[in-house]
Amino acid sequence: MRSTPRPAPARPLGVGRLARLIRVGVGWLIGVVVVAGCAPVARVPVAEAGASDLGPAARGEVRDGGVLRWPLPAFPAQWNFHHVGGMDGAADLVLRAVLPYPMKSDDTGRVTPDRDYLLDARVIRRSPQTVRYRVNPAARWSDGRRIGVRDFAAQARALSGRDERFPIASATGYTEIAKVRAGKRDGEVVVVFRRPFGDWKALFSPLYPASTSADPVVFDRGWLNAIPVTAGPFKVRALDARAGTVTVERDPRWWGRPARLAEIRFRALDAAARAGAFANREIDLLDVGGDVGAYLRAGSLPWARVRRAAGADWKHLTLNAARGPLADPRVRRAVLLALDRELLARAALGRLDAPVRTLGSHFFVAGQPGYRDRAPARDLAEARRLLAGARPVLSYVIPAGNTAYREEAELVQALLAEAGVRVVLRPVPPNTMIAQYVARGDFDIVAFSWLGGPFPVSWMTSVFTTDGGQNFTGAGDPRVDTLLAKAGRTLDPAQGRRLVGRADTLLWRTAAVIPLYQRPQLVAVDARLANIGATGLASLSYEDIGFRKGDDVRGAGSRALSGTE
């Protein structure tokens, strides 16, 4: 998702080109593949990935010091994660090193308090639902102030949705909070809910200081191209928005286990440049995503390892139902039925040595309790009948310079052409694709990934409710709103899953967000790196990341072996 824009509408794929794509998708699954400029790569069997693959090592096995060079897919301008323009995956990678995330998840998705921030967190009363947090008395902001009730109270108010001066990404859960007060003991924070909220552990992550959340101007602009306050194992040493770099260094005032690394240097890199930068040892890890060339190239490097896990993110198409041809539900339904989602999954996943299957839920990924495939089968005849002879033209926004996105878009283009829908590809600047095009409704079709996880209801409510802050489709269904509200309020997980299932059925009928497939998480790393890689549902412990002691890899240069520059 990078490079510069140059609008160049592509022609639909012909039948011959489409057939070649199908054959290539199958051919990559077997044998040995030769990539230009690389040695042959022995393929791994297609099998289920593990829950996580981090190259685990005890802290005593990880050397003290070193610099980790970590590429970002884009460089965020807004570092307030709760801002409507800030809920960005690249920002999250950096912020987890420097801000409080009071809860952590293991690789099964089980969520518990992070004791560096919370000694305990639990429901102490069911009616009204009351949660008590016991804040670690050592936890402090970089300005010296203790983390405490003022921070929780200010964030709850700012994200409640009741004050329109705060441009928030999501109010889910915070709308249910009646009050936040100090507990009976020092360091206790008590949150009382108006109505039950089952995903209460998802709240206050990340936690921002009261100085941010109490002031709408600071909330909106105080974190633009800046991270002014921290409270983590690392602190910000330098942030250069023009260069697209942010460097964090070990914070000596951190009260938890000291970070093993001396520095982490984050740098936004163009998609086309990342695989080469990794091969040249200019960066130390590479999130392969769906880039087959990058996967094969990384797998051929003797000093690297590809770590893999069952990913939590899922690729989808978002359709703009607020304007143009897709405002007609019959056209959206026709698009859904014209898509061969299995072919799209095969083209994207088969060459990555991943099981090929489509995703049939808007909320759960395969393997999670509550997952059920409710997607309709492809029906090209019905798609043509719904269009009734119309031949709509749709603008498909893609990030310029991203080959994988373009190839998938061309395949969608060819599939929809079979039903009589003409798709024009529109490359846009990757760093502004979401904020300037998707969030403003300047598209007909766009593809990107939503991140699944342990809180599917609270995380996805803002995407699928009528007035949700991340509902980019413009579509809404009051029945879905009601079902998700009920699911969010129940403390019975089984009942919540049943309600979500009913909402999922309605969303397939609305056909404004079309799930395609769950992506495997493939992360190529310098083999000497420990405690980092494919996380799955697990949270990273940034303070434990580092280079193994005395680890040598054949073919590595002296600079790379030191982990520094």
C-alpha positions in Angstrom: 0.0 0.0 0.0 2.5 2.6 -1.1 4.2 4.5 -3.9 2.8 7.5 -5.8 -0.5 7.9 -7.6 -0.9 7.8 -11.3 -4.5 7.2 -12.3 -4.4 4.6 -15.0 -7.6 2.7 -15.4 -6.9 -0.9 -16.4 -8.8 -2.9 -18.9 -10.7 -5.9 -17.7 -8.8 -9.2 -18.0 -9.7 -11.4 -20.9 -10.8 -15.0 -20.5 -7.3 -16.2 -21.5 -5.6 -14.1 -18.9 -8.1 -15.2 -16.2 -7.4 -18.8 -17.1 -3.7 -18.3 -16.8 -4.2 -16.8 -13.3 -6.1 -19.9 -12.3 -3.4 -22.2 -13.6 -0.7 -20.2 -11.9 -2.6 -20.3 -8.6 -2.7 -24.1 -8.8 0.9 -24.5 -10.1 2.4 -22.6 -7.1 1.1 -25.2 -4.7 3.5 -28.0 -5.7 7.1 -28.7 -6.5 10.0 -26.3 -6.5 9.6 -22.8 -7.7 12.4 -20.7 -9.2 12.2 -16.9 -8.7 14.3 -14.6 -10.8 17.5 -13.7 -8.9 16.9 -16.4 -6.2 17.9 -20.0 -5.7 15.2 -22.6 -5.8 13.1 -22.7 -2.7 11.9 -26.0 -1.2 8.2 -25.6 -0.5 6.6 -26.5 2.8 3.6 -28.7 2.9 0.2 -27.0 2.9 -0.8 -27.3 6.5 -2.5 -25.4 9.3 -0.2 -22.8 10.9 0.2 -22.8 14.6 -1.3 -20.3 17.0 1.9 -18.2 17.1 5.5 -18.5 16.0 7.7 -16.0 17.7 11.1 -17.8 18.0 10.7 -17.9 21.8 13.7 -17.5 24.1 14.2 -16.8 27.8 15.4 -13.3 28.6 18.7 -14.7 29.7 19.3 -16.1 26.2 18.7 -12.7 24.6 21.7 -10.3 24.6 21.5 -6.8 26.1 21.4 -4.1 23.4 21.2 -4.0 19.7 19.0 -2.1 17.2 15.9 -3.6 15.6 15.0 -2.1 12.2 11.3 -2.5 11.7 9.5 -1.5 8.5 6.0 0.1 8.5 3.5 -0.3 5.7 2.7 3.4 5.9 3.6 6.3 8.2 0.6 7.6 10.2 0.0 11.3 10.7 -2.4 10.8 13.6 -0.9 9.0 16.7 -4.1 9.2 18.8 -5.3 5.7 18.1 -8.9 6.5 19.2 -9.2 9.4 16.8 -11.3 8.8 13.7 -8.2 9.1 11.6 -5.9 7.3 14.0 -7.1 3.7 14.3 -4.2 2.4 12.1 -2.3 -0.8 12.2 1.0 0.9 11.6 0.4 3.2 14.5 -0.5 0.3 16.7 2.9 -1.4 16.0 4.7 1.7 17.4 2.3 2.6 20.2 2.5 -0.8 21.8 6.2 0.0 22.6 5.5 3.3 24.3 1.9 3.4 25.6 -0.1 1.4 28.2 -2.2 -1.5 26.8 -3.6 -2.7 30.2 -4.7 -6.1 28.9 -2.7 -8.7 27.0 -3.7 -11.8 25.1 -2.1 -15.2 24.8 -2.0 -17.2 21.6 -5.4 -18.7 22.3 -7.0 -15.3 22.6 -7.4 -15.5 26.4 -7.1 -11.9 27.8 -5.6 -11.1 31.2 -4.3 -7.9 32.9 -0.8 -6.9 32.0 0.7 -6.6 35.5 3.1 -3.9 34.4 0.0 -1.7 34.3 -2.7 -3.6 36.2 -2.2 -5.8 39.2 -5.8 -7.0 38.8 -9.0 -6.3 36.9 -12.3 -8.0 37.6 -16.1 -7.7 37.7 -17.0 -7.2 41.3 -20.8 -6.7 40.8 -23.1 -7.9 38.1 -26.0 -5.5 38.6 -25.1 -2.9 37.8 -22.0 -4.3 36.2 -19.0 -2.9 38.1 -15.4 -3.5 37.2 -12.5 -2.8 39.6 -9.0 -2.1 38.2 -6.0 -2.1 40.5 -3.3 0.0 38.9 0.3 -0.9 39.4 1.5 1.9 41.8 4.8 2.1 39.9 3.1 2.9 36.6 3.8 6.5 35.5 3.6 8.7 32.5 6.8 10.2 31.1 5.9 13.5 32.7 6.2 11.8 36.1 2.4 11.7 36.9 1.0 8.4 38.2 -1.4 6.5 35.9 -4.7 6.5 37.6 -8.4 7.3 37.8 -8.2 10.7 36.0 -6.8 9.0 32.9 -9.5 6.3 32.9 -12.3 8.8 33.6 -11.2 11.3 30.9 -10.9 8.6 28.3 -14.3 7.1 29.1 -15.9 10.6 28.7 -14.0 11.4 25.5 -14.9 8.1 23.8 -18.5 8.0 25.0 -19.8 9.7 21.9 -21.7 12.3 24.0 -19.4 15.2 23.1 -19.2 15.8 19.4 -16.1 17.9 19.8 -14.1 14.6 20.1 -13.7 13.0 16.6 -13.6 9.4 17.8 -13.2 6.2 15.8 -15.5 4.2 18.0 -17.7 4.6 21.1 -18.3 0.9 21.5 -18.4 0.0 25.2 -17.8 3.5 26.4 -21.4 4.4 25.7 -22.4 1.9 28.4 -20.2 3.5 31.1 -22.2 5.4 33.7 -19.3 6.6 35.8 -15.7 6.2 36.7 -14.5 6.8 40.2 -11.7 6.1 42.6 -11.9 2.9 44.6 -11.6 2.4 48.3 -7.9 1.8 48.2 -5.1 3.8 46.6 -4.7 3.0 43.0 -8.1 1.4 42.5 -10.3 2.5 39.6 -14.0 1.6 39.6 -16.0 1.6 36.4 -19.8 1.3 36.7 -21.8 0.4 33.6 -25.3 1.5 32.7 -25.9 -1.8 31.0 -23.9 -5.0 30.9 -20.9 -4.9 28.5 -19.4 -8.4 27.9 -16.2 -7.2 26.2 -15.2 -4.8 29.0 -11.6 -6.1 28.8 -11.3 -4.4 25.4 -11.7 -1.0 26.9 -8.9 1.5 27.7 -6.4 0.0 25.2 -4.4 1.9 24.6 -4.8 4.2 27.5 -4.0 7.9 27.0 -3.2 10.5 29.6 -6.0 12.8 31.0 -4.2 15.7 29.4 -5.1 14.3 26.0 -8.6 12.9 26.7 -9.9 15.9 28.7 -9.3 18.4 26.0 -11.0 18.0 22.5 -8.3 20.2 20.9 -5.4 18.1 22.2 -7.4 14.9 21.4 -7.8 16.1 17.8 -4.4 17.8 17.2 -2.1 17.1 20.0 -0.9 13.8 18.6 -0.6 14.9 14.9 2.9 13.9 13.9 3.9 13.7 17.5 3.9 11.3 20.5 4.1 13.8 23.3 3.7 11.4 26.3 4.7 7.8 26.8 4.5 5.1 29.5 6.2 1.9 28.2 9.4 0.0 28.0 10.5 2.4 25.3 10.3 6.2 24.8 10.4 8.2 21.6 13.8 9.5 20.7 12.9 11.0 17.3 9.9 11.2 15.0 10.4 12.6 11.5 7.1 12.7 9.5 8.8 13.8 6.3 11.3 10.9 6.4 8.6 8.5 7.6 10.7 7.4 10.6 10.2 7.1 14.3 12.9 5.8 16.7 12.2 4.6 20.2 14.8 3.9 22.8 14.9 1.9 26.0 13.3 4.1 28.8 15.4 3.9 32.0 12.4 5.1 34.0 10.4 2.0 32.9 9.3 0.1 36.0 9.0 -3.3 34.5 11.6 -5.7 33.0 14.1 -3.6 31.1 13.9 -3.8 27.4 16.6 -6.1 25.9 16.9 -3.9 22.8 18.6 -0.5 22.9 16.5 0.9 20.1 13.8 0.1 17.6 13.9 2.1 14.4 10.6 2.1 12.6 10.6 3.3 9.0 7.8 3.5 6.4 8.9 1.6 3.3 7.2 1.3 -0.1 5.7 -2.1 -0.7 7.9 -2.6 -3.7 11.0 -1.9 -1.7 10.5 -3.9 1.4 11.5 -7.4 0.1 14.7 -6.0 -1.4 15.5 -4.1 1.8 15.1 -7.3 3.8 17.3 -9.3 1.4 19.9 -6.5 1.6 19.8 -6.6 5.4 18.6 -3.0 5.6 15.7 -4.2 7.8 15.4 -7.1 10.2 11.9 -8.3 9.6 9.3 -8.3 6.9 5.6 -8.8 7.1 5.1 -10.8 4.0 1.3 -10.3 3.8 0.1 -11.6 0.5 3.2 -10.9 -1.5 4.2 -14.2 -3.0 7.4 -12.8 -4.5 8.5 -11.5 -1.1 7.6 -14.8 0.5 9.6 -16.9 -1.9 12.6 -14.4 -1.9 12.7 -14.4 2.0 12.5 -18.2 2.1 15.6 -18.5 -0.1 17.8 -16.4 2.3 20.0 -18.7 4.4 20.1 -16.3 7.3 16.4 -15.7 7.5 13.4 -17.6 8.7 9.7 -17.3 7.8 7.6 -17.5 10.9 3.9 -18.3 10.4 0.7 -18.4 12.4 -3.0 -18.5 11.7 -3.6 -14.9 11.1 -6.3 -12.8 12.8 -6.9 -10.5 9.9 -9.2 -11.1 7.0 -9.4 -9.6 3.5 -12.7 -8.2 2.3 -14.3 -5.9 -0.3 -16.1 -2.8 1.0 -18.8 -1.5 -1.3 -20.0 2.1 -1.2 -23.7 1.9 -0.7 -24.2 5.6 -0.1 -23.9 6.7 -3.8 -23.8 5.5 -7.3 -24.8 2.1 -8.7 -24.0 0.3 -5.4 -26.7 2.3 -3.6 -29.0 -0.2 -5.2 -29.1 -3.4 -3.0 -29.7 -5.5 -6.1 -26.4 -4.3 -7.7 -24.6 -5.1 -4.5 -26.2 -8.5 -4.3 -25.2 -9.1 -8.0 -21.6 -8.2 -7.2 -21.5 -10.6 -4.3 -23.0 -13.5 -6.4 -20.7 -12.8 -9.3 -17.6 -13.1 -7.3 -15.8 -16.5 -7.2 -14.4 -16.1 -3.7 -12.8 -19.5 -3.8 -10.8 -18.5 -6.8 -9.8 -15.3 -5.1 -8.7 -17.3 -2.0 -6.8 -19.7 -4.2 -4.9 -17.0 -6.0 -4.0 -15.2 -2.8 -3.3 -18.1 -0.5 -2.2 -21.1 -2.6 1.2 -19.6 -3.4 1.8 -18.9 0.2 1.7 -22.6 1.3 -1.5 -21.8 3.2 -4.8 -23.8 3.3 -7.2 -22.4 0.7 -10.6 -21.6 2.0 -12.9 -18.7 2.0 -14.1 -16.8 5.1 -17.9 -17.1 5.7 -18.3 -14.7 8.6 -18.1 -11.0 9.2 -17.1 -11.4 12.9 -15.2 -14.7 13.5 -12.2 -16.3 11.9 -12.0 -20.0 11.3 -11.4 -21.9 14.6 -13.0 -19.3 16.8 -16.1 -20.3 18.9 -19.1 -19.0 17.0 -17.6 -19.3 13.5 -20.1 -20.5 10.9 -20.0 -20.1 7.1 -23.1 -18.2 6.1 -21.9 -17.0 2.7 -24.0 -17.7 -0.4 -22.5 -19.8 -3.2 -21.5 -18.1 -6.5 -24.5 -17.7 -8.8 -23.6 -15.9 -12.0 -27.0 -16.4 -13.6 -28.7 -14.8 -10.6 -26.2 -11.9 -10.7 -27.1 -11.2 -14.3 -30.8 -11.4 -13.5 -30.5 -8.9 -10.7 -28.7 -6.5 -13.0 -31.6 -6.8 -15.5 -29.4 -5.8 -18.5 -27.8 -2.8 -16.7 -24.0 -2.6 -17.1 -22.8 -0.4 -14.2 -19.3 1.1 -14.0 -17.6 0.9 -10.7 -14.4 2.6 -9.5 -12.1 0.3 -7.6 -9.6 2.2 -5.4 -6.2 0.4 -4.9 -3.0 1.5 -3.3 -0.5 2.6 -6.0 2.6 0.6 -6.3 1.2 -2.5 -4.6 1.5 -5.4 -7.1 -0.5 -7.9 -4.9 -3.4 -5.5 -4.6 -3.4 -4.7 -8.3 -3.4 -8.4 -9.3 -6.3 -9.2 -7.0 -8.2 -6.2 -8.2 -7.7 -7.3 -11.8 -9.1 -10.7 -10.9 -12.2 -9.1 -9.3 -12.4 -7.0 -12.4 -12.5 -10.1 -14.6 -15.0 -11.9 -12.5 -17.5 -9.0 -12.3 -17.1 -8.5 -16.1 -18.7 -11.9 -16.6 -21.9 -10.5 -15.0 -21.8 -7.3 -17.0 -20.2 -5.1 -14.4 -17.3 -2.9 -15.7 -14.7 -2.1 -13.1 -12.1 0.7 -13.5 -9.0 0.5 -11.3 -8.0 3.7 -9.6 -4.5 3.8 -8.0 -4.2 6.3 -5.1 -1.5 7.3 -2.7 -1.3 4.4 -0.2 -0.6 6.6 2.9 -3.8 8.4 2.4 -6.0 5.7 0.9 -8.1 5.2 4.0 -8.3 8.8 5.3 -8.7 10.6 2.0 -10.6 8.2 -0.1 -12.3 5.5 1.9 -13.3 7.5 5.0 -14.7 10.3 2.6 -16.7 7.8 0.5 -14.6 8.6 -2.6 -14.8 5.0 -4.0 -17.2 2.3 -5.3 -15.1 -0.7 -4.3 -12.1 -1.0 -2.1 -10.2 -4.0 -0.6 -8.3 -4.1 2.7 -8.2 -6.2 5.8 -10.0 -6.0 9.1 -8.2 -7.3 12.2 -10.0 -10.1 14.1 -9.2 -11.0 17.6 -10.6 -11.9 21.0 -13.3 -9.2 21.0 -15.1 -9.6 17.7 -18.3 -7.9 18.8 -16.9 -4.7 20.3 -14.2 -4.4 17.6 -16.6 -4.8 14.7 -19.7 -3.0 16.0 -18.3 0.4 14.7 -17.9 -1.2 11.2 -21.4 -2.7 10.9 -23.8 -0.4 12.8 -25.6 2.3 10.9 -23.7 5.2 12.6 -20.5 3.4 13.3 -17.4 5.4 13.1 -15.8 2.8 10.8 -18.8 2.0 8.7 -17.4 3.1 5.3 -20.2 1.5 3.3 -23.0 4.0 4.1 -25.3 1.0 4.6 -27.2 0.3 7.8 -29.8 -2.0 9.1 -31.6 -1.3 12.4 -32.0 -5.0 13.0 -28.2 -5.4 12.9 -27.8 -2.4 15.3 -30.2 -4.0 17.7 -28.6 -7.5 17.6 -25.1 -6.2 18.1 -26.2 -4.0 20.9 -27.8 -7.0 22.6 -24.7 -9.1 21.9 -22.5 -6.5 23.5 -24.6 -6.3 26.6 -24.8 -10.0 27.4 -22.4 -11.6 29.8 -23.3 -15.0 28.4 -20.8 -15.8 25.6 -23.0 -18.5 24.0 -26.0 -16.1 23.8 -23.7 -13.4 22.4 -22.5 -15.7 19.7 -26.1 -16.6 18.7 -27.0 -12.9 18.4 -23.9 -12.2 16.3 -24.8 -15.1 14.0 -28.2 -13.6 13.3 -26.5 -10.2 12.5 -24.1 -12.0 10.3 -26.9 -13.5 8.2 -28.4 -10.0 7.7 -25.0 -8.6 6.7 -24.6 -11.2 3.9 -28.0 -10.0 2.6 -27.0 -6.4 2.8 -23.8 -7.2 0.8 -21.9 -4.1 1.6 -18.9 -5.8 3.2 -17.9 -9.0 1.5 -15.5 -11.2 3.4 -13.1 -13.0 1.1 -10.5 -15.1 3.1 -8.6 -15.2 6.3 -4.9 -14.4 5.7 -2.1 -16.4 7.2 0.4 -14.4 9.1 3.8 -14.8 7.5 6.7 -12.8 9.0 10.3 -13.2 7.6 12.9 -12.4 10.3 16.6 -12.4 10.8 16.9 -15.9 12.3 18.8 -14.5 15.3 15.8 -12.5 16.5 13.9 -13.9 19.4 10.4 -13.3 20.8 9.1 -11.7 17.6 7.4 -13.0 14.4 4.0 -14.2 13.7 1.9 -13.4 16.7 -1.5 -14.8 15.8 -3.8 -13.7 18.6 -1.0 -13.1 21.1 0.3 -9.8 22.3 4.0 -9.0 21.8 6.2 -8.3 24.9 8.3 -5.6 23.4 10.7 -5.6 26.3 11.6 -9.3 25.6 12.4 -8.8 21.9 16.1 -9.0 21.0 19.0 -10.9 19.3 20.0 -14.3 20.7 23.4 -14.4 22.5 26.2 -15.8 20.4 23.9 -16.7 17.5 25.7 -16.8 14.2 24.1 -17.4 10.8 26.1 -18.5 7.8 26.4 -15.8 5.2 25.6 -12.9 7.5 27.7 -9.8 7.4 29.5 -8.4 10.4 27.2 -5.4 10.7 24.1 -7.5 10.6 25.6 -9.9 13.1 26.0 -7.1 15.6 22.4 -6.0 15.2 23.6 -2.4 15.1 24.7 0.0 12.4 
